Amino acid sequence: MYNEEFLKLLNVKNQNRVPHDGEIEICLCSRCASTFYSMPDHGIERVYKYQFFLETCIICKERCGYDFYVWQLRNIRNEKIAHLRR
């Protein structure tokens, strides 16, 4: 149905995005991804801009989803307060 070149283009990683230290790449459905979007201490971003094939979510293992980078955000305000208390 689709040729191989077309499918390779669909699963190309975002070239502008460079993974940082402490990030993990996980597959999440829309419901499980929404929990990370609503958490103020975590960042989340899609790995593939136009992902064609969906995989099983690693959290709920019921629905299919996309690959995401998830990382914990540093709380700079708390780090400054901890530094001042030393």
C-alpha positions as CSV (number, residue, x, y, z in Angstrom):
1,M,0.0,0.0,0.0
2,Y,2.8,2.5,1.0
3,N,6.3,2.3,-0.4
4,E,9.2,2.0,2.1
5,E,10.6,5.5,1.4
6,F,7.3,7.1,2.3
7,L,7.1,5.2,5.6
8,K,10.7,6.1,6.5
9,L,9.9,9.8,6.0
10,L,6.9,9.5,8.3
11,N,9.0,8.1,11.2
12,V,11.9,10.6,11.0
13,K,12.8,12.1,14.3
14,N,12.5,15.8,14.7
15,Q,15.8,17.1,13.5
16,N,15.7,20.3,15.5
17,R,15.2,18.5,18.8
18,V,18.3,17.2,20.6
19,P,17.6,14.9,23.6
20,H,19.0,16.3,26.9
21,D,20.4,14.4,29.9
22,G,17.7,12.9,32.1
23,E,15.1,12.5,29.3
24,I,13.4,9.2,28.6
25,E,11.7,8.1,25.4
26,I,8.4,6.4,26.2
27,C,5.2,5.5,24.3
28,L,2.1,7.1,25.8
29,C,-1.6,7.1,24.8
30,S,-3.4,10.5,24.8
31,R,-4.9,9.8,28.2
32,C,-1.6,8.9,29.9
33,A,0.2,11.7,28.1
34,S,-2.3,14.2,29.5
35,T,-1.2,13.4,33.0
36,F,2.3,14.5,32.1
37,Y,1.1,17.6,30.3
38,S,-0.8,18.6,33.5
39,M,2.2,18.1,35.8
40,P,4.1,21.3,36.4
41,D,7.3,19.5,37.3
42,H,7.6,17.5,34.1
43,G,8.1,18.4,30.5
44,I,6.8,16.3,27.6
45,E,7.4,16.5,23.8
46,R,6.6,14.3,20.8
47,V,9.6,12.4,19.4
48,Y,8.3,12.0,15.9
49,K,6.5,14.9,14.3
50,Y,4.5,12.7,12.0
51,Q,4.5,9.3,13.6
52,F,2.5,6.8,11.4
53,F,2.6,3.6,13.4
54,L,1.2,3.6,16.9
55,E,2.4,1.4,19.7
56,T,0.9,0.1,23.0
57,C,1.1,2.6,25.9
58,I,3.6,1.5,28.5
59,I,1.6,2.8,31.4
60,C,-2.0,1.6,30.8
61,K,-1.1,-1.2,28.3
62,E,-4.7,-0.8,26.8
63,R,-4.5,2.0,24.2
64,C,-2.1,2.8,21.4
65,G,-0.1,6.0,21.4
66,Y,2.9,8.0,20.2
67,D,6.5,8.2,21.3
68,F,7.3,11.1,23.7
69,Y,10.4,12.5,25.4
70,V,9.6,13.0,29.1
71,W,11.9,14.8,31.6
72,Q,11.7,16.3,35.0
73,L,11.9,20.1,35.2
74,R,14.3,21.7,37.7
75,N,12.8,24.0,40.2
76,I,15.2,26.9,40.1
77,R,13.4,28.8,42.9
78,N,13.7,25.9,45.4
79,E,17.4,25.4,44.4
80,K,18.2,29.0,45.2
81,I,16.4,28.8,48.5
82,A,18.3,25.6,49.4
83,H,21.6,27.3,48.4
84,L,20.9,30.3,50.6
85,R,20.1,28.1,53.6
86,R,23.5,26.4,53.5
